[in-house]
Amino acid sequence: MKQLCIILAVCGFVTVVSAQGKNELQKHYEAFYKQMKVQGDVRGVIDALTHLDVLAPTQARKDTIAYFYVSEGQYVQALNTIGVESNTSNSDLNIEVRAIALKSLNHTEKAVENYEVLFARNPNAYLAYEIADLRIQLNDLQGAKKKIEYGLANAKPDMMRAFYETQQPYETSLRAAFTYLQALVIYNEDPNANVETAIATLNRALALDPNFNLAKISKEALLRKPQE
């Protein structure tokens, strides 16, 4: 009986020490996390959050880790953290991160599914653009048209969209960007018959923003087409 009491006492002591150790570790990594944020060290932030998630797992923390992975262009790591499949209980951040990662890894259909979930929760012109662009890639021209119509109706004059096809990234008005997508849809509906209409639509995009490089390139390609 005395031996049993000693064993129980030792077990209780180990449990207390273990709990104290875990608490100390959490405090350490919380402080480490704050310091890494101050220093702007994203790799350090990810490491700190990962340790905290091992000690006290939460979905919100996993979503944040995945967000930082995406911000660093580590899309596979982001998906490994939150998973490829989504469900209705996922946070907006979780779904947005998954959509960006899947799009960047060329999993276009899966990316569209997640963007559509976000759009259903909070419709806006920026999401409409992402969905329309991806649906054109999937040759879902009717689906793209619906989002382009929404975007043209809801894009404000001060809304901008970034483009990266040049060495120096640039921004153009979101309305011009939607008009460019409209030209792509028109052309893809009938590449032989719709060249002039697509060029006219690109001219409308360039009227909105004369410096819209991607629209210029597309127009020049279409102007050369009859000579090919």
BELBELLIN-V915261 format. One record per residue. N is the residue number from 0. RES is the residue in one letter. BURIAL is + if it has 24 or more other ideal C-beta (glycine too) atoms within 12 Angstrom, else -. Layout:
BEGIN
n=N res=RES burial=BURIAL
n=N res=RES burial=BURIAL
END
This chain:
BEGIN
n=0 res=M burial=-
n=1 res=K burial=-
n=2 res=Q burial=-
n=3 res=L burial=-
n=4 res=C burial=-
n=5 res=I burial=-
n=6 res=I burial=-
n=7 res=L burial=-
n=8 res=A burial=-
n=9 res=V burial=-
n=10 res=C burial=-
n=11 res=G burial=-
n=12 res=F burial=-
n=13 res=V burial=-
n=14 res=T burial=-
n=15 res=V burial=-
n=16 res=V burial=-
n=17 res=S burial=-
n=18 res=A burial=-
n=19 res=Q burial=-
n=20 res=G burial=-
n=21 res=K burial=-
n=22 res=N burial=-
n=23 res=E burial=-
n=24 res=L burial=-
n=25 res=Q burial=-
n=26 res=K burial=-
n=27 res=H burial=-
n=28 res=Y burial=+
n=29 res=E burial=-
n=30 res=A burial=-
n=31 res=F burial=+
n=32 res=Y burial=+
n=33 res=K burial=-
n=34 res=Q burial=-
n=35 res=M burial=+
n=36 res=K burial=-
n=37 res=V burial=-
n=38 res=Q burial=-
n=39 res=G burial=-
n=40 res=D burial=-
n=41 res=V burial=-
n=42 res=R burial=-
n=43 res=G burial=-
n=44 res=V burial=+
n=45 res=I burial=+
n=46 res=D burial=-
n=47 res=A burial=+
n=48 res=L burial=+
n=49 res=T burial=+
n=50 res=H burial=+
n=51 res=L burial=+
n=52 res=D burial=+
n=53 res=V burial=-
n=54 res=L burial=+
n=55 res=A burial=-
n=56 res=P burial=-
n=57 res=T burial=-
n=58 res=Q burial=-
n=59 res=A burial=-
n=60 res=R burial=+
n=61 res=K burial=+
n=62 res=D burial=+
n=63 res=T burial=+
n=64 res=I burial=+
n=65 res=A burial=+
n=66 res=Y burial=+
n=67 res=F burial=+
n=68 res=Y burial=+
n=69 res=V burial=+
n=70 res=S burial=+
n=71 res=E burial=-
n=72 res=G burial=-
n=73 res=Q burial=+
n=74 res=Y burial=+
n=75 res=V burial=-
n=76 res=Q burial=+
n=77 res=A burial=+
n=78 res=L burial=+
n=79 res=N burial=-
n=80 res=T burial=+
n=81 res=I burial=+
n=82 res=G burial=-
n=83 res=V burial=+
n=84 res=E burial=-
n=85 res=S burial=+
n=86 res=N burial=-
n=87 res=T burial=-
n=88 res=S burial=-
n=89 res=N burial=+
n=90 res=S burial=+
n=91 res=D burial=+
n=92 res=L burial=+
n=93 res=N burial=+
n=94 res=I burial=+
n=95 res=E burial=+
n=96 res=V burial=+
n=97 res=R burial=+
n=98 res=A burial=+
n=99 res=I burial=+
n=100 res=A burial=+
n=101 res=L burial=+
n=102 res=K burial=+
n=103 res=S burial=+
n=104 res=L burial=-
n=105 res=N burial=-
n=106 res=H burial=+
n=107 res=T burial=+
n=108 res=E burial=-
n=109 res=K burial=+
n=110 res=A burial=+
n=111 res=V burial=+
n=112 res=E burial=+
n=113 res=N burial=+
n=114 res=Y burial=+
n=115 res=E burial=+
n=116 res=V burial=+
n=117 res=L burial=+
n=118 res=F burial=+
n=119 res=A burial=-
n=120 res=R burial=-
n=121 res=N burial=-
n=122 res=P burial=-
n=123 res=N burial=+
n=124 res=A burial=+
n=125 res=Y burial=+
n=126 res=L burial=+
n=127 res=A burial=+
n=128 res=Y burial=+
n=129 res=E burial=+
n=130 res=I burial=+
n=131 res=A burial=+
n=132 res=D burial=+
n=133 res=L burial=+
n=134 res=R burial=+
n=135 res=I burial=+
n=136 res=Q burial=+
n=137 res=L burial=-
n=138 res=N burial=-
n=139 res=D burial=-
n=140 res=L burial=+
n=141 res=Q burial=-
n=142 res=G burial=+
n=143 res=A burial=+
n=144 res=K burial=+
n=145 res=K burial=-
n=146 res=K burial=+
n=147 res=I burial=+
n=148 res=E burial=-
n=149 res=Y burial=+
n=150 res=G burial=+
n=151 res=L burial=+
n=152 res=A burial=-
n=153 res=N burial=-
n=154 res=A burial=+
n=155 res=K burial=-
n=156 res=P burial=-
n=157 res=D burial=-
n=158 res=M burial=+
n=159 res=M burial=-
n=160 res=R burial=+
n=161 res=A burial=-
n=162 res=F burial=+
n=163 res=Y burial=-
n=164 res=E burial=-
n=165 res=T burial=-
n=166 res=Q burial=-
n=167 res=Q burial=-
n=168 res=P burial=-
n=169 res=Y burial=-
n=170 res=E burial=-
n=171 res=T burial=+
n=172 res=S burial=+
n=173 res=L burial=+
n=174 res=R burial=+
n=175 res=A burial=+
n=176 res=A burial=+
n=177 res=F burial=+
n=178 res=T burial=+
n=179 res=Y burial=+
n=180 res=L burial=+
n=181 res=Q burial=+
n=182 res=A burial=+
n=183 res=L burial=+
n=184 res=V burial=+
n=185 res=I burial=+
n=186 res=Y burial=+
n=187 res=N burial=+
n=188 res=E burial=-
n=189 res=D burial=-
n=190 res=P burial=-
n=191 res=N burial=-
n=192 res=A burial=-
n=193 res=N burial=-
n=194 res=V burial=+
n=195 res=E burial=-
n=196 res=T burial=-
n=197 res=A burial=+
n=198 res=I burial=+
n=199 res=A burial=-
n=200 res=T burial=+
n=201 res=L burial=+
n=202 res=N burial=+
n=203 res=R burial=+
n=204 res=A burial=+
n=205 res=L burial=+
n=206 res=A burial=-
n=207 res=L burial=+
n=208 res=D burial=+
n=209 res=P burial=-
n=210 res=N burial=-
n=211 res=F burial=+
n=212 res=N burial=+
n=213 res=L burial=+
n=214 res=A burial=+
n=215 res=K burial=+
n=216 res=I burial=-
n=217 res=S burial=+
n=218 res=K burial=+
n=219 res=E burial=-
n=220 res=A burial=-
n=221 res=L burial=+
n=222 res=L burial=-
n=223 res=R burial=-
n=224 res=K burial=-
n=225 res=P burial=-
n=226 res=Q burial=-
n=227 res=E burial=-
END
